[in-house]
Structure formats: structure tokens, C-alpha cells
Amino acid sequence: MAQPITLDQLAQIPPRKYKIIRNELQTGDLIFCNGNYFFSKIIQKITKSNWNHVGIIYKDEVLDRVLVLESENTYGVRLVPLSKYLRDYHGTNKPYKGKIVAARLHPEISTNRLQKSISFGLDALTKPNGYIEVIRIAIRLLFKKSRHNNSRNYISSEFVQTCLKQADINFKDTDNTISLEEIWNNNQIEFLYRLL
């Protein structure tokens, strides 16, 4: 289980260079973000969490790429190189402003089950969220409402939960909205390292 962590404790964890740990990352690993952006802070405050985002690592061995499959508030479901987070976040030519940690699910998931999870996520790649949808998502967060089953608009924790449910990984007994803390504190999650 990834233990509850304070912002002070998170800051004390020495980051590891991406180039060194890149080959250790596996498909199905999770990344958790603690951003210093305006919207990140709002999410952290509303959800009472140190985290504002979570995504799933997808390693493409053929192309030798480490990608993040995620649902992002503005872009919707997308696939982005993890290296872009670390050096050119949102095309700013600057790294992600905040802290990023990697975690692993235990017990490890079989390749077949992981493929179902990732395939589901890739099938959800969609058009960007418009401002109206971002407002709806924010209202759902504020009032802790679940998304409609036919909606393809997810908050990041819902997206991760829904993808991993395809691999028979359940963080909750219900389909209600799941928080970032509920994923982080789940006994199936193990902290790996903080990334630089």
C-alpha cells in the first residue's frame, strides 16, 4: 500500500533521474502528479488530496517509448510520452511544474489482463473536452457525483479505475466516483520513486 504522504514528506523524497529508471517502468504502472498549477491546486483542495492527477504507463517495446495513458481536464483521453511531462509539458519547453511519482500495482497483472486495460483506454481516445465539459467535471468533483455511464468524459481517477476494471482490478466496491487518494491508499499500490 502506498502510505498517506504529506507534501513535506513528498518534498523530502529524493527524485530519481528518468534516464536511470526508464527501463524499470512497466506497462500498468501508475504516475501520480502533485502540480503547482492553478487548476491542480483547485483539484487538490476540492478532493482533499495531495494529488491532482493519475495516469497509466504504457510501454511500447517496438517503438521504445514510455507513454502515459490519461484523461486530462482539457484534452480528454490522450496518450503522451512521459518524457514530455519531464521536459516539455504542454509544449511550454519547461518540465511539469510539480512532483511526479511512480507506483506499481501488486500483485502484478498478467500481460493478457493488462492488454485488456490498455486496449480499453486506447479505445477511449477522444476529442478534447470543451470548456463546458471542464466546468461539468469540476462541478462533479465538487459535489462528488459519478459520471454517467455513457459519458466518455472522465476525471483522471475515474479513467484509471475504469481501465483497470477491465483487468479485474477494483479499487472500490461501487462505480461511484473514485478519488485520487482512494487509488493512492489502496493496498494494491506500492510507491516506486519520485521522478525527475
N, C-alpha and C positions, 0 to 999 in steps of 0.2 A: 504494500500500500504506500502510495506517495503521501507522506505525512503532511498535515497542515503546515504551511510555511508563512512566516511573516515577511514583509517587504525588507526588513533589516536582515533577516536570515538569508533571503534570496540574494541580497547585495553582497553578503559575505561569501557566497559560493564562488570560488574562482572559475571563471569561464574557460572552456577548452576551445582551442582553435579548430575551426570547421575542417580544415585540411587534414588534421590529425585524426578526427573521429568520423569523418565522412564514410569510410568503408565499414565502420561498425554499425551504422544506422541500417535498419531493416524496414522493408515494407510492413506496414501495420503499426510502426512506432508512432507516437503522438508528439506533436510540438505544442507547447503552451506558451502564450505570449502575455507579457505584462508591459503594456505600452504606455508611453508618456504623451500620447496624443489626446486631444480634447474628447473625441468620441470614446476612446479607450477608457479614460477616467470616468466618463458617464456610465459606461457598462459596468466597470468595477464597482462604482458606488451603488447603482441600482441592484446589482446581483450580489453585493456584499462579498466580493471575491477579489483576490489579488490578480486574477487572470481576466483577460478581456477577450481571449481568442484561443481556439484549439483547432488543429488540423491533423490530417493523417499523412504520414510519409508513404510515398510510393516510389520505389526504386526501379528504374527501367535499366535492367542489366545490359540490354542490347545497345542502348544509346549512352550508357554510363552516366545516367542523370539521377539526381536525388530531387524529387518533386514533392510539393505539398498539395494535397487534395483538400480543399477547404470551401466553406461558404463564407464569403466576405460581405460585409454590410452593403457596400456599393456595387461590387462586381458580381454578386451572386456566387454560384458554384463555379470554381475555377481550379486550374492546375498551374502551379507556378514553381520554378526552380527554387529550392531552399537557399541556394547561393545568392539569389536576387534579394531575399529578405536581408541577408547579411552584408550586402554591398550596394544595392541599388533599389531600395524599397520604393514601390510605386513610381519608378522612373525618376526619382529625385537625385540619383547619383550619390545617395547617402544611405548608410545602413538603417535598419529598423531602429527607431528611437524607443528603446526599452530593453527588456530582458526576455530571452527566449530559452526555454528548457526543453529537453527531450525526455520522454518517458516510454516505457515498454509495457505491453500487456503480458501478464503471466496467468496461467501457463501460456506458452507461445501457441499461436494459432496455426493450424495446418495450412499448407500452401493452397489447397483447394478452397478452404473457407475464406482465406484472405482474398483469393481471386474473386469470389462472390461479392465480398465487401467493396473491393476496388472497382469492380465492374459496375456495381450499383451506383457508386459515386461518379464514375465517368459518364454513365447514362444520364446523370443529373446535371451535367454541364449545360448551362443555360444562358439566356440573355441576362445582362446586368440588371440589378434591382434599380428601379426608378426612385425618385425622392419620396413618392407616396408610399412605396413599399418599405423604404427605410423607416419612415415615420410609423407605419403599421408594426414593423418589427420592434421598434423602440417602445411602442405602447404595449405590445405583448410582453416584452421584458418587464416593463414597469408593473404591469398587473399580473404577471406570471401566468399568462394564458398560453395554451398549446396552439401550435399552428394547425390549420385544417389539413386533414389527410391528403386532400387533392392538391394542396399548395406545393409548389416547388421552391418556395422561399423559406430558407432555414436560417436560424441563428447558428453559429458555428458548433455549439454543443449539441444541438438537435441533429445537425448534419452528421457529426461523428457518431452519435448514438444510433441514428437510422442506418448508416453504412455498416457499423459493426453488428447491428442486429441481424444483418444478412448472413453473418458468420456465427450466429447463435451466441453472440456476446451481448449480455444485457446488463446495463448499469442500474436499471430501476425495474420494478415490477409493473409499472404503468407506462403508458405512452405520453404522459404529461410532459411538459417542458422540463428538460434536464438542465441543471446549472453547470457551469464550468467547475465549481467546487465539488459537485457530486461526482463528476468524472475524475477529477484530481484525487479526491479522497477515497475512491473506490479501491477495494482490496485487490483488484486485478491490475492495478497500475503501480509501476516501480519507477522512481526517479532515476534517470541515467546521468545527465550532466546539463550544465548551463552552457550554451553555445556562444561563441564569439565570432 
